[in-house]
Amino acid sequence: MKIIIAGAGALGFHLAKLLSKENQDITLIDTDEEVITNVGRHLDVMTIRGDASSITILEQAKVEKAQLYIAVTTSEKTNLLLTILAKQLGAKKTIARINNPEYLEEDQKERFKQLGVDVLISPQLLAAQEIERLLRRASFTDLYEFGDGQMSVVGFTLDATCRLINHTIKQINTFNDNFSFRGIALLRGHKTIIPTGDTILRKGDHLYIVTHNEFLDAAMDFAGKQLKPVKNVMIIGGTSLALRTAQLLEDNYHVTMVLNDKEMGEKFLEFLNKSMVIQADPGNIEALKEEGMEKMDAFIALTPNSETNIITSLTAQESGVYKTIASVDNINYIHISQNIGIDTIINKKLIAANNIFRFVRKGKIEAIASLHGVDAEMILFEIHKKNRLLKCPIRDLRLPERSIIAGIIRGENSYIPSGDFWFEINDKVIVLALPEAIGQVEKIFK
């Protein structure tokens, strides 16, 4: 697939890096010579230094042959202009990164689509929505909902008190009569394992299971986690992500925001109705304690500094805060998140990339998600045409070993399938696959 990316900043670079690993035909455009040089040094992609709004530059990039054009510069106005131009010059599908939440309203999206902007992506809103989902089920480190909430994939750490330790997946199935589930991934250190019935669970493992949404409370009890409602939430940082998160949370939680900039705090108050905004240094632990950090149920660190977010979240965890969430920009931190004591790490680049990747994958795809620290993708395929998927049970589909079918959504019903399960047209299938298996999985569901 020929893909053009306008903007070689953090998100553009990350997208190019992921896509280049899959032998996609990538062209990256940016005005900054140093940035372009850095890309050329690290990635095997074509680079063009220039203004992506220039017709000459777009023609040089062969925009008329682009199957996907992605504008992810730091300016949403520029991104909108770029995608409109690209569409007029022949790009098949266009995606623009934006910040203004008004643009995501249905009537606005339709207007932009008529102009040539097929898809609008807001990394900030996507990250804020993920934080909101995590607080609803705060005992889990991860929560991903599929099929309008019919099925969920949740993650939890096997700590010293967990009764699942030293038992196999097959054995823990017998521990429970209250709900059905399937273990789909295991993070052990930095290694990702797709468990079999004989896989033995160890202390410190991070286990991901899929279950029906009505069984989430039972799943928490099964994992040995206490259900504790979250009421009081502290958010630190004067970022747009912090503001967007507070806006989503303030109707259901008591939100306290801590930021250093007085002028920014006054600006935040213009957009918030119920949140308390306090001026203090978000990186000063003593100041955070004075503002009540130790009395909070949840602590969310969203400053621009990843190290500040990690350190303050660790301190909050040690102070007895029930749930901690930290925003980090460094992808490498994702792989150590469960090992250093923070419940959950949020990375806007990964979240946005997952939403964009569904337009790159083959087959009819409704959603893509990444488990934190896990080197795998969860893909929600829809069976949209009659093919060999309908001609045999799951066990005969020859799925690659490093993949697993987690669940099936069929209309109002959901299933955790056995090997003798048969697909039907319009089924939505949740598949988890490690990188080396994704290509083969795509061919099966194409």
Beta strands, then each sheet from edge to edge (+ up, - down):
strand 1: 2-6
strand 2: 25-30
strand 3: 46-49
strand 4: 68-71
strand 5: 94-97
strand 6: 119-121
strand 7: 142-146
strand 8: 151-157
strand 9: 181-188
strand 10: 191-193
strand 11: 206-212
strand 12: 232-236
strand 13: 254-259
strand 14: 276-279
strand 15: 298-301
strand 16: 323-327
strand 17: 344-346
strand 18: 365-369
strand 19: 377-382
strand 20: 403-410
strand 21: 413-415
strand 22: 428-433
sheet 1: 3+ 2+ 1+ 4+ 5+ 6+
sheet 2: 7+ 8- 11+ 9- 10+
sheet 3: 14+ 13+ 12+ 15+ 16+ 17+
sheet 4: 18+ 19- 22+ 20- 21+
end
